[in-house]
Amino acid sequence: MNQTKRAMRKAFVEPSDCVACGCCVKVCPKSAIQIARGVMAVVDPEKCVGCGRCAKECPATVITIREAAL
C-alpha cells in the first residue's frame, strides 16, 4: 500500500517564490524537474514519483509533496 500511496503523490513548486537555484534538479532521481526560462522550477508530473528529495533539498522551501489529482 505504501508504494501505491507514494505513486499518487507529486511535487509542487510555488512559482512566485522559486529562486531557480537548481538544487531540486540535481537531486531528482527521475529527472522530473527542470528550470524553465531561468526563473523557476517546473515539475513533470508524468516523471515525478513523489519521493520528496526535491522538497528536502530546496533552500527556499517552496516545494511541497501533495496528493495528485486522479
Phi, psi and omega per residue, in radians:
M1 nan -0.665 3.132
N2 -1.028 -0.705 3.116
Q3 -1.085 -0.762 3.137
T4 -1.144 -0.765 3.140
K5 -1.082 -0.745 3.126
R6 -1.083 -0.684 -3.116
A7 -1.115 -0.400 -3.115
M8 -1.576 -0.030 3.126
R9 -1.738 2.560 -3.135
K10 -2.446 2.697 3.083
A11 -1.369 2.515 3.087
F12 -2.299 2.296 3.133
V13 -1.864 2.272 3.036
E14 -1.367 1.762 -2.981
P15 -1.076 -0.572 -3.084
S16 -1.249 -0.331 -3.103
D17 -1.909 -0.107 -3.120
C18 -1.181 2.361 -3.134
V19 -1.773 0.082 3.070
A20 0.962 0.715 -3.119
C21 -1.349 -0.414 3.103
G22 1.525 0.040 3.125
C23 -1.042 -0.679 -3.134
C24 -1.159 -0.654 -3.141
V25 -1.074 -0.731 -3.092
K26 -1.160 -0.553 -3.062
V27 -1.709 -0.153 -3.109
C28 -1.230 2.067 -3.104
P29 -1.274 -0.245 -3.099
K30 -1.950 0.122 -3.106
S31 0.926 0.750 -3.079
A32 -1.595 -0.060 -3.091
I33 -2.152 2.393 3.070
Q34 -2.333 2.739 3.029
I35 -1.616 2.047 -3.100
A36 -1.604 2.252 3.083
R37 0.909 0.374 3.113
G38 1.222 0.216 -3.072
V39 -2.136 -0.308 3.138
M40 -2.848 2.718 3.078
A41 -1.409 2.472 3.116
V42 -2.254 2.302 -3.111
V43 -1.730 2.299 3.023
D44 -1.544 1.868 -3.066
P45 -1.127 -0.369 3.111
E46 -1.254 -0.517 -3.124
K47 -1.663 -0.494 -3.061
C48 -1.141 2.303 3.116
V49 -1.880 0.058 3.073
G50 1.246 0.492 -3.068
C51 -1.246 -0.461 3.088
G52 1.565 -0.002 -3.138
R53 -1.061 -0.685 -3.128
C54 -1.126 -0.744 -3.128
A55 -1.122 -0.666 3.129
K56 -1.208 -0.577 -3.069
E57 -1.481 -0.399 -3.036
C58 -1.105 1.996 -3.135
P59 -1.227 -0.391 3.135
A60 -1.589 -0.045 -3.114
T61 0.838 0.817 -3.129
V62 -1.883 0.108 3.115
I63 -1.913 2.259 3.073
T64 -2.186 2.732 3.066
I65 -1.829 2.158 -3.059
R66 -2.228 2.817 3.029
E67 -1.173 2.320 -3.125
A68 -1.444 2.567 3.061
A69 -1.269 2.372 -3.117
L70 -1.579 nan nan
